Amino acid sequence: MEKEKIANICCYYLTSIIAALTVSRSTFVTGYILVTITTSLNLFIVSYYRLLSQYDFLVTLVLMTAGLMIDFTLQQAGIIVFNAPTFDKLPLPYWMVILWVSFSTNTFTVTRWIYSHPIYTGLALCIGITLGYWIGIRIGMGRLSGDDIRYLGYWSIYWLFAGSIIGYLNLQIQPRTVR
């Protein structure tokens, strides 16, 4: 694996760890500053080394939008409550937006092959994202208003279908020479 992809992975995991360690504590401001720096570095690496083509970028935006939409919908419906400081007045907490930006750029640059197989894309996102939310809830980044297993089951079904659609969309927009 090339050094720029390793740096990209490190930025993503550093962003995730900082968010997890600072979200439910009194260190929100420091955490927000640090996740902004690590995500900016992540985006710089992706841009500088051209890790995403224009087609990859479009699919990355679709993935990020799908994630933000489901989180916003679930939060507005009262199904999930994300921890955020009182000064964070965004529809979703800033750290959640940053995590989706970081996740979507990182996952596409590192596991590009999976996006050319819609079923694998759906399965990977179904398992990976659901597991990520389960861990986040367990460490206090948010809480569900009801039965964890039932809601996480709904999430996994959503991501199975959304991921398959994202994988299919990727196949449709990629030029034949890129596949």
N, C-alpha and C positions, 0 to 999 in steps of 0.2 A: 504494500500500500504506500502511496506517495506521501511525503512529509506534509503536504498541504492538507490532505484528507485527514491525517492523524491530528493536525492542529485544529481542523474543523471539528472533529469528534471531541477533542479535549475542551474546546470552547463550549460546545453543547452540554457536555456533562458538568462542566464547571458552573454554567448558568443554572442547570437543574439543581445541583447541590446547593448553591448559594440561595436560590429561591426556597428550597425545602428547609434550609436552616434558619432563614430569616422571616418567613411568612407569618408564623404564629408567635413571634417574639417581639420584643420592643426594639429590635434592630431593623425595622422596616426601611428607614431612610438609607442606611448603609447598604442594605440588600438591594434596594431599587437602583442605587448608584452602581453597585458592582454588576448586577445583571445587565444593566444598560451598557456598561463597558465591555463585558464579555460577549454580549450579542452583537455589539458594533464591531468588535474584533472578528467575530464569526462571519458577519456580512462582508467585512473587508476582505477576508481570506477567500470567501466564495467569489466575490467580484474580481479581486486582483488575479487570482489563478484561473478565472473563468471556469469554475466548477459546474456552473449551470448554463446551458444554452438557452436561447430565447424560448424554446419549446419546454425545456425543463422548468424554466421560471414560471410559465403559465400553469403547469401542473402543480408546482409548489404553491402558487397563489390559491389554486382551487382547494388544495389540502388545508392550507391555513384558514381559508374562509369557511370550509366545512367544519373545522374544529371550533372556530370562534362562534359560528352560528349555533351549533348544538350546545355549547357552553352557555351562551347568552340565553337561548330558549329555556334550557333547564334551570338557569338561575332566575329568570323572570317568572317561571312557573312555580318557583319555590321548592323545586326538587333538590337542588344543591345550593349550598351557601359557601362561597369562597371567603376565606379570611383575607381581610385587607385593612389597611390603616384608615382612619377617619378622613384623612386628606385625599385619599384616592377616590375621586368621584366619577371615574370612568364606568361605562356600563358593565365591563368586566374588570377585575383587578389588573393593574398594570403588569404585575408579574405573570399573570396568565397569558396576556397578549404577547409578552416577550417570550414565554415558553413556546407558544405556537409558532412564532417567527423562527426561533432557533430550531425547534423540532422539524418544521417543514423543510427548511433549507438543508439541515443536516441529513435527514433521512433520505432525501432524494440524491444527494451527492454521494453518499456512502453505499446505498443499496439500490442503485439505479436499475439493476437487472430485475428486481422484483416488480417494478412498475410496468414491465412489458408482459406480465402475466396477471391479468385482472383478478383471478381467483386467489392467487398467492398474495396479491396486494390486499384484498379484502381480509384474508385470514391473518396476515401479519398485523394489519391495523386493528382488527377485531381483538386479537390477543394482546398486542403490545399496549395499545391505548387503554384498554379496560384494566390491564394489570397496573399501568401507571396511575390511573385514577384510584384504584383500590389502595395502592401504596400511599398516594397523597392523602387520602382520607384517613388512613391509619396513622400517619405522622402529624395530622392536624392542619393540613393546608386547606381543608374545607370539611363540610359535613353534609350528609344526605338527610332529607327530612323523613325518610321512611326506611323500608327494608333494603339494606345495602345490596343483597344478592339479586333481588328483583331489578333494581335500577341498573346495576352493573350488567345484568343480562340484557336489558334494553339497549344499553350502550354498546355492548358487543354486537348485537344484531344490527344496530345502526351502522357501526363501523365496518361490519362485514359487507353490507350493501354499498355504503358510501365508498369504501376502499375499492370494491370491485368496479364501481362506476369511474372512480379516479383512474384506476388502471386501464380501463377501456378508453377513457378520454385520452390518456397518454398515447395509446396505440393509434388513435385517430388523428392526433395533431402532429405526431412525429413524422418528419419526412422519411420516405422509404430508406434512404441511405443511412439514417441515424440508427435505425432499429438494429 
